[in-house]
């Protein structure tokens, strides 16, 4: 049996189980059909031209955790933000861990999708938003929908500003090896609402872990979203992250993706504009080595006038690492006065490293300002030499320059504690000591 | 603005295809259909050697196993290949010693196209190998070229007289299995141009070919092979115009360039096939495969001005195989009404210190769709390779579309690749400024578009630059959105 068949038969068992998933029976049934028809994407599909899932899907993964695992605060300490007070939604092997979490229902709902699915008072929100923006015909998103049971649920009512950042953390442990985790997050920001979110997937085992996460985000009028994805898993873990953001008038959604770890990481980040005067920002730093593989696919769909989008992705690839960037901007003919900017800069540190990039524009409106730039190059030899003449060893000089290369993405990080952590991760990766604060 | 945009738009829409006329010359046309017998017949008619027929039949066999590709960003009814006549030759004497012997009606055709042979002969000093419905009818300046050892003739002639050269190089850059239309071309090509520049020779004049599709319902399948031997230089011009036809006509050419060590080939195209009328009826399907291979220290430069055809599907490419070789691509693609263009280039860097430059200007107006699709690939051994790409798009009105699909694949840490793209419309300020200086809107747009395209126009040989500029003006005046 291959993985697809295993999953299809697991679906039958999952469907028969009693649980929150019952509420979604129809949507799940439609979704598993899409997955059954399409299976896992292959290189023949344009969107997966450079990314092969063949090695990953050769392994047999199970969707059912065998046993419940308890972790202590000590176990997870290195992976959470501590120097700042936060809400936390922690999952261990796909199961919510109340002991490690800190949720709330005061003014805002920061809790679990399973709870939101079963409690009647959330029914209108679920009906209005769940599975509304996620791509129904994409096989991996459909696979996630079919197995939807658990994930983070954040609902910020009108005019409310969530005062503390929210951390969503998923752990995989060695108690349940070869587990396929499929968390499903739903985040709704009503008018004038604001929230900051930090999402992280971490495996605590050395075995293969596979996460296929789908996040749906809705920002209503004038809502402000600030989202950080920290991808620093160890080198046997694979992650496919599909994020769909639906934006209303005057809303601003910002997503930062920091990809430092993992064996195979694929990010599908999609912004859909549902009204005029919207702002979308996406930035990312990719810093990988060994045989790591990171793929960023972004889509900004400008369908209404006077909107802005800004993309800035930096990639640094060492040893045998491979990077993929595919940035797609669609400007519909109604979307006059759109200002879309996209930049993708890459550095290849070693000869075996490679990068495939495709900045793609599809424009149907004439009064727009759209530009994209893409570079692949090396560190400036003169700058390197200059630093060496000042007594800075070559290795450190390289580290400093690489750090500087990635730095302007870091500048726009709003949470200090995240900024410090990323800063430290980059410094560690580059093997230098950045002796100053950012 | 006194002269309203509406008026201008109307004028543009009703502007008929200037070169839309049909020459009444008795033609020798094969019945429609595609099968092995047709290929044998073409080969027999051209008195080809056995190896050529075998080569064609093998291509046909491969072709039968292939499917028409649909990845390009264009929509069109698939041409029915069984409804096309694969051979059509003007039924006049095959060879001419002087221009006086040529059918006067044919000469008139060329005059209408603005290439009076006599004038060109006398003034421009351009040698013209005219392909009219597949068969070469006149070649000028052949003697002058022969003195230098340059071979410039039709490919059928080359197959007869220089079989060793043709056999050695044909299909080496674009294998018969390369793609659907290249395979079809390999099987049924009726004629085309052949050019060989011997070692160390600098070709003293611009070589030029004029393609026309004349007979109704005939596809045109030319094959061009240009070989520049070590240290030689050649500048090759190719221009196309076709008479107006209601049904779509298929044009599936193959162009292969071979630049041996230290050689340089400059290949310029002005393409003005019939684009269809303002409602998108008719027009030529232009599915062309063009590719060149660069050996050590050689250079291939493609320049194209694409204003015609209902559907264009064309990617002149360079394989930079030799160390220190250079590839260039300069393109202007202009689409209006319901035209669709999916064009660009591939730069495959294999040798060390190879360089490539891509400048692409897309202009879309009316309901047209204009795509740039390009690949820059740097292999692991292509140390210190360099690429610069720039694609700019200009949109007029919100009914058209501009698309960019640049693929960039880098496998060497010493590679330096830059890509930038912009999309914008003609600035109202710019037009206002021109108006203020007494230049009407129509002229102002022509001026601005010319400025926008200048980087590419500059790369064309003189004779062509004038024609190209005129073409841009014809197709664009007044279509400001």
HADDOCK unambig.tbl for C-alpha pairs under 7 A between the chains (distance, minus, plus):
assign (segid A and resid 333 and name CA) (segid B and resid 398 and name CA) 5.40 0.50 0.50
assign (segid A and resid 333 and name CA) (segid B and resid 399 and name CA) 6.89 0.50 0.50
assign (segid A and resid 348 and name CA) (segid B and resid 413 and name CA) 4.70 0.50 0.50
assign (segid A and resid 349 and name CA) (segid B and resid 413 and name CA) 5.86 0.50 0.50
assign (segid A and resid 350 and name CA) (segid B and resid 413 and name CA) 5.40 0.50 0.50
assign (segid A and resid 351 and name CA) (segid B and resid 411 and name CA) 6.97 0.50 0.50
assign (segid A and resid 351 and name CA) (segid B and resid 412 and name CA) 5.12 0.50 0.50
assign (segid A and resid 351 and name CA) (segid B and resid 413 and name CA) 4.92 0.50 0.50
assign (segid A and resid 352 and name CA) (segid B and resid 411 and name CA) 6.75 0.50 0.50
assign (segid A and resid 352 and name CA) (segid B and resid 412 and name CA) 7.00 0.50 0.50
assign (segid A and resid 353 and name CA) (segid B and resid 411 and name CA) 6.26 0.50 0.50
assign (segid A and resid 354 and name CA) (segid B and resid 410 and name CA) 5.43 0.50 0.50
assign (segid A and resid 354 and name CA) (segid B and resid 411 and name CA) 4.38 0.50 0.50
assign (segid A and resid 354 and name CA) (segid B and resid 412 and name CA) 6.79 0.50 0.50
assign (segid A and resid 355 and name CA) (segid B and resid 409 and name CA) 5.78 0.50 0.50
assign (segid A and resid 355 and name CA) (segid B and resid 410 and name CA) 5.24 0.50 0.50
assign (segid A and resid 355 and name CA) (segid B and resid 411 and name CA) 6.67 0.50 0.50
assign (segid A and resid 356 and name CA) (segid B and resid 408 and name CA) 5.39 0.50 0.50
assign (segid A and resid 356 and name CA) (segid B and resid 409 and name CA) 4.20 0.50 0.50
assign (segid A and resid 356 and name CA) (segid B and resid 410 and name CA) 6.26 0.50 0.50
assign (segid A and resid 357 and name CA) (segid B and resid 407 and name CA) 5.94 0.50 0.50
assign (segid A and resid 357 and name CA) (segid B and resid 408 and name CA) 4.93 0.50 0.50
assign (segid A and resid 357 and name CA) (segid B and resid 409 and name CA) 6.35 0.50 0.50
assign (segid A and resid 358 and name CA) (segid B and resid 405 and name CA) 6.66 0.50 0.50
assign (segid A and resid 358 and name CA) (segid B and resid 406 and name CA) 5.32 0.50 0.50
assign (segid A and resid 358 and name CA) (segid B and resid 407 and name CA) 4.63 0.50 0.50
assign (segid A and resid 358 and name CA) (segid B and resid 408 and name CA) 6.01 0.50 0.50
assign (segid A and resid 359 and name CA) (segid B and resid 405 and name CA) 6.83 0.50 0.50
assign (segid A and resid 359 and name CA) (segid B and resid 406 and name CA) 6.25 0.50 0.50
assign (segid A and resid 360 and name CA) (segid B and resid 404 and name CA) 5.30 0.50 0.50
assign (segid A and resid 360 and name CA) (segid B and resid 405 and name CA) 4.93 0.50 0.50
assign (segid A and resid 360 and name CA) (segid B and resid 406 and name CA) 6.56 0.50 0.50
assign (segid A and resid 361 and name CA) (segid B and resid 403 and name CA) 5.23 0.50 0.50
assign (segid A and resid 361 and name CA) (segid B and resid 404 and name CA) 4.97 0.50 0.50
assign (segid A and resid 361 and name CA) (segid B and resid 405 and name CA) 6.92 0.50 0.50
assign (segid A and resid 362 and name CA) (segid B and resid 402 and name CA) 5.98 0.50 0.50
assign (segid A and resid 362 and name CA) (segid B and resid 403 and name CA) 4.26 0.50 0.50
assign (segid A and resid 362 and name CA) (segid B and resid 404 and name CA) 6.48 0.50 0.50
assign (segid A and resid 363 and name CA) (segid B and resid 401 and name CA) 5.29 0.50 0.50
assign (segid A and resid 363 and name CA) (segid B and resid 402 and name CA) 5.00 0.50 0.50
assign (segid A and resid 363 and name CA) (segid B and resid 403 and name CA) 5.88 0.50 0.50
assign (segid A and resid 364 and name CA) (segid B and resid 398 and name CA) 5.99 0.50 0.50
assign (segid A and resid 364 and name CA) (segid B and resid 399 and name CA) 6.66 0.50 0.50
assign (segid A and resid 364 and name CA) (segid B and resid 400 and name CA) 5.69 0.50 0.50
assign (segid A and resid 364 and name CA) (segid B and resid 401 and name CA) 4.10 0.50 0.50
assign (segid A and resid 364 and name CA) (segid B and resid 402 and name CA) 6.36 0.50 0.50
assign (segid A and resid 365 and name CA) (segid B and resid 398 and name CA) 4.54 0.50 0.50
assign (segid A and resid 366 and name CA) (segid B and resid 395 and name CA) 4.93 0.50 0.50
assign (segid A and resid 366 and name CA) (segid B and resid 396 and name CA) 5.86 0.50 0.50
assign (segid A and resid 366 and name CA) (segid B and resid 397 and name CA) 5.55 0.50 0.50
assign (segid A and resid 366 and name CA) (segid B and resid 398 and name CA) 5.24 0.50 0.50
assign (segid A and resid 366 and name CA) (segid B and resid 424 and name CA) 6.60 0.50 0.50
assign (segid A and resid 366 and name CA) (segid B and resid 425 and name CA) 5.53 0.50 0.50
assign (segid A and resid 367 and name CA) (segid B and resid 424 and name CA) 6.57 0.50 0.50
assign (segid A and resid 367 and name CA) (segid B and resid 425 and name CA) 5.76 0.50 0.50
assign (segid A and resid 368 and name CA) (segid B and resid 424 and name CA) 5.77 0.50 0.50
assign (segid A and resid 369 and name CA) (segid B and resid 423 and name CA) 6.09 0.50 0.50
assign (segid A and resid 369 and name CA) (segid B and resid 424 and name CA) 5.60 0.50 0.50
assign (segid A and resid 370 and name CA) (segid B and resid 422 and name CA) 5.61 0.50 0.50
assign (segid A and resid 370 and name CA) (segid B and resid 423 and name CA) 5.15 0.50 0.50
assign (segid A and resid 370 and name CA) (segid B and resid 424 and name CA) 6.97 0.50 0.50
assign (segid A and resid 371 and name CA) (segid B and resid 421 and name CA) 5.35 0.50 0.50
assign (segid A and resid 371 and name CA) (segid B and resid 422 and name CA) 4.21 0.50 0.50
assign (segid A and resid 371 and name CA) (segid B and resid 423 and name CA) 6.29 0.50 0.50
assign (segid A and resid 372 and name CA) (segid B and resid 420 and name CA) 5.60 0.50 0.50
assign (segid A and resid 372 and name CA) (segid B and resid 421 and name CA) 5.24 0.50 0.50
assign (segid A and resid 372 and name CA) (segid B and resid 422 and name CA) 6.58 0.50 0.50
assign (segid A and resid 373 and name CA) (segid B and resid 419 and name CA) 5.48 0.50 0.50
assign (segid A and resid 373 and name CA) (segid B and resid 420 and name CA) 4.22 0.50 0.50
assign (segid A and resid 373 and name CA) (segid B and resid 421 and name CA) 6.37 0.50 0.50
assign (segid A and resid 374 and name CA) (segid B and resid 418 and name CA) 5.75 0.50 0.50
assign (segid A and resid 374 and name CA) (segid B and resid 419 and name CA) 4.84 0.50 0.50
assign (segid A and resid 374 and name CA) (segid B and resid 420 and name CA) 6.20 0.50 0.50
assign (segid A and resid 375 and name CA) (segid B and resid 417 and name CA) 5.31 0.50 0.50
assign (segid A and resid 375 and name CA) (segid B and resid 418 and name CA) 4.33 0.50 0.50
assign (segid A and resid 375 and name CA) (segid B and resid 419 and name CA) 6.06 0.50 0.50
assign (segid A and resid 376 and name CA) (segid B and resid 415 and name CA) 7.00 0.50 0.50
assign (segid A and resid 376 and name CA) (segid B and resid 416 and name CA) 5.46 0.50 0.50
assign (segid A and resid 376 and name CA) (segid B and resid 417 and name CA) 4.81 0.50 0.50
assign (segid A and resid 376 and name CA) (segid B and resid 418 and name CA) 6.44 0.50 0.50
assign (segid A and resid 377 and name CA) (segid B and resid 414 and name CA) 6.93 0.50 0.50
assign (segid A and resid 377 and name CA) (segid B and resid 415 and name CA) 5.98 0.50 0.50
assign (segid A and resid 377 and name CA) (segid B and resid 416 and name CA) 4.47 0.50 0.50
assign (segid A and resid 377 and name CA) (segid B and resid 417 and name CA) 6.33 0.50 0.50
assign (segid A and resid 378 and name CA) (segid B and resid 413 and name CA) 6.94 0.50 0.50
assign (segid A and resid 378 and name CA) (segid B and resid 414 and name CA) 6.73 0.50 0.50
